[in-house]
């Protein structure tokens, strides 16, 4: 009697380790050098790249928490090198975008829930018990502390740090540290930026942009006009401006 249930229709690469009591459905593609722990579930639409590790009792490609989903052919895409720890749940997409995407080299800890149609960038860290609603977008190198809850359709910018137990209901712009209740701007994610190789001058420039946004007594519309007038529109400044201008849920306050 086999201790695993692997569909013969699943496409499985080389040097893949699949532990006991795991279930792999028909429409699954798994790359090379992947490890899947015991009692995992890999559902239809799962697309797992090379060098991914998925630990015990995690579920990839589960039915979305959406009343609109009617068993459409959708995917859950896991990028190369991502590490998913135990008892994490990642939903497949719905007909809204037809996919849920997790980037490369992400670190997803225990008991995390990732809702349908999420788009998560490369090198993102989701600490224990993070809970993401549907349609959430998270930029690269963002780091969410334990027990953070993120409202559906919220956006979190790249290189952002959100402290533990926070409730995210507004969009969180890039490069910052956010926390407290209600969630607010606490300054730059200086430690994270230094680790990513940002120079002291670059960090100082980003800090000055946020001083205009949060401490100059201007509303966001006027602050954006001032930033476009007073700053060189380099990659980092444009990243901040584009994020704010595309926000649908509104930007968190100080």
C-alpha positions in Angstrom: 0.0 0.0 0.0 1.5 3.3 -1.1 1.8 6.0 1.6 1.5 8.8 -1.0 -1.2 9.6 -3.6 0.4 11.0 -6.8 -1.7 11.3 -9.9 0.0 9.8 -13.0 -1.0 12.9 -14.9 1.1 15.2 -12.6 4.4 16.4 -14.1 7.3 15.9 -11.7 10.9 16.9 -12.3 14.2 15.3 -11.2 15.4 14.7 -7.7 12.0 15.4 -6.1 11.4 14.2 -2.6 7.8 13.5 -1.6 7.1 12.4 1.9 4.5 10.0 3.2 0.7 10.8 3.2 1.1 13.6 0.6 -1.6 14.0 -2.1 -0.7 15.4 -5.6 -3.6 16.0 -8.0 -3.7 15.7 -11.8 -2.9 19.2 -13.0 0.3 19.8 -11.1 3.8 20.7 -12.4 6.7 20.3 -10.1 10.3 21.3 -11.0 13.6 19.8 -10.1 15.1 19.4 -6.7 11.9 20.0 -4.8 11.1 18.7 -1.4 7.5 18.1 -0.2 7.0 17.2 3.4 4.6 14.7 4.9 0.8 15.2 4.8 1.0 18.0 2.2 -1.7 18.7 -0.4 -0.7 19.9 -3.9 -3.9 20.7 -5.7 -4.8 21.2 -9.3 -3.2 24.2 -10.9 -0.1 24.1 -8.7 3.1 25.2 -10.6 6.1 24.7 -8.4 9.5 25.8 -9.7 12.9 24.3 -9.0 14.5 24.1 -5.5 11.2 24.8 -3.6 10.8 23.3 -0.1 7.3 22.7 1.2 7.1 21.3 4.8 4.5 19.2 6.6 0.8 19.6 6.2 1.0 22.6 3.9 -1.7 23.0 1.2 -0.8 24.5 -2.2 -3.6 25.3 -4.7 -6.6 24.9 -2.5 -10.1 26.0 -3.4 -10.3 29.8 -3.0 -12.3 31.5 -0.3 -14.6 33.2 -2.9 -18.3 32.7 -3.6 -17.6 33.6 -7.2 -15.2 30.6 -7.8 -16.8 27.9 -9.9 -13.9 25.4 -10.4 -12.4 27.4 -13.2 -8.9 26.3 -14.4 -6.7 28.6 -12.4 -3.1 28.4 -11.0 -1.0 28.8 -7.9 2.6 29.6 -9.0 5.5 29.1 -6.6 8.8 30.7 -7.6 12.2 29.1 -7.6 13.9 28.7 -4.2 10.9 29.6 -2.1 10.7 27.9 1.3 7.2 27.2 2.7 7.0 25.9 6.3 4.4 23.8 8.0 0.6 24.1 7.8 0.6 27.0 5.4 -2.3 27.4 3.0 -2.1 29.0 -0.4 -5.2 29.4 -2.5 -5.4 29.2 -6.3 -6.6 32.1 -8.3 -10.1 32.9 -9.3 -11.5 34.2 -12.6 -10.5 37.7 -11.4 -6.9 37.1 -12.5 -6.7 33.3 -12.9 -3.6 33.0 -10.8 -2.0 33.4 -7.4 1.7 34.1 -7.6 4.5 33.7 -5.1 7.9 35.0 -6.2 11.4 33.5 -6.0 13.3 32.9 -2.7 10.4 33.8 -0.4 10.4 32.6 3.2 6.9 31.7 4.3 6.7 30.5 7.9 4.3 28.3 9.8 0.5 28.7 9.7 0.4 31.4 7.0 -2.7 31.8 4.8 -2.3 33.4 1.4 -5.6 34.2 -0.3 -6.7 33.9 -3.9 -5.2 36.2 -6.6 -2.4 37.4 -4.4 0.8 38.6 -6.2 3.8 38.4 -3.9 7.2 39.5 -5.1 10.6 37.9 -4.8 12.4 37.6 -1.4 9.3 38.4 0.7 9.2 37.1 4.3 5.9 36.2 5.8 6.3 35.3 9.5 4.1 32.9 11.5 0.3 33.3 11.3 0.3 36.0 8.7 -3.1 36.1 7.0 -3.6 37.7 3.6 -7.0 38.3 2.1 -7.7 38.0 -1.5 -6.1 40.2 -4.2 -3.3 41.4 -2.0 -0.1 42.6 -3.6 3.3 42.6 -1.8 6.5 44.0 -3.3 9.9 42.4 -3.2 11.9 42.2 0.0 8.8 43.1 2.2 8.8 41.6 5.6 5.6 41.0 7.6 5.8 40.2 11.3 3.9 37.5 13.0 0.1 37.5 13.2 -0.2 40.4 10.7 -3.6 40.5 9.0 -4.0 42.1 5.5 -7.3 43.3 4.2 -8.3 42.1 0.7 -7.1 44.3 -2.2 -4.4 46.0 0.0 -1.0 46.7 -1.5 2.3 46.6 0.4 5.4 48.2 -1.2 8.8 46.8 -1.7 11.4 46.8 1.1 8.7 47.5 3.7 8.7 46.1 7.3 5.4 45.7 9.1 5.6 44.9 12.9 3.9 42.0 14.5 0.2 41.8 15.2 -0.6 44.7 12.9 -3.8 45.1 10.9 -3.3 46.3 7.4 -6.4 48.1 6.0 -4.6 50.8 3.9 -1.9 50.6 1.3 1.6 50.6 2.7 4.1 52.5 0.5 7.7 51.2 -0.1 10.8 51.4 2.0 9.0 52.2 5.3 8.4 50.7 8.7 4.8 50.5 9.7 3.1 49.4 12.9 0.9 50.2 15.9 -2.9 50.2 16.0 -4.3 51.7 13.9 -1.4 51.0 11.5 0.7 54.1 10.8 4.0 55.3 9.4 6.9 54.9 11.9 9.8 55.9 9.7 12.0 54.1 7.2 12.9 50.4 7.2 16.6 51.5 7.7 17.9 48.2 8.7 16.3 46.4 5.8 17.5 49.0 3.3 21.1 48.8 4.6 21.0 45.0 4.3 19.9 45.4 0.7 22.8 47.7 -0.1 21.2 51.1 -0.1 23.8 53.8 0.5 23.5 56.3 3.3 22.8 59.1 0.7 20.0 57.1 -0.9 18.4 56.3 2.5 18.6 60.0 3.4 16.9 61.0 0.1 14.1 58.5 0.7 13.7 59.8 4.2 13.4 63.4 2.9 10.7 62.3 0.4 8.7 60.8 3.3 9.3 63.9 5.4 7.4 65.9 2.6 4.7 63.3 2.5 4.1 62.9 6.3 5.6 65.9 8.1 5.3 69.0 5.9 1.7 69.8 6.6 0.6 69.0 3.1 -2.1 66.7 1.8 -0.9 63.8 -0.4 -1.8 65.5 -3.6 0.1 68.7 -2.8 3.0 66.6 -1.4 3.3 64.7 -4.7 3.4 68.0 -6.6 6.2 69.3 -4.3 8.2 66.0 -4.6 8.0 66.1 -8.4 9.2 69.7 -8.3 12.0 69.4 -5.7 13.5 65.9 -6.2 15.3 64.1 -8.9 12.9 61.5 -10.2 15.2 58.5 -9.9 14.0 54.9 -9.4 13.3 55.1 -5.7 11.4 58.4 -5.9 9.4 57.2 -8.9 8.6 54.0 -7.0 7.1 55.9 -4.1 5.2 58.3 -6.4 3.8 55.5 -8.6 2.7 53.5 -5.6 0.8 56.4 -4.1 -0.8 57.5 -7.4 -2.0 53.9 -8.1 -3.4 53.3 -4.6 -7.0 52.3 -4.5 -7.5 51.8 -0.7 -5.6 55.0 0.3 -2.2 55.3 1.9 -1.7 54.8 5.6 -1.3 57.9 7.8 1.3 58.9 10.3 
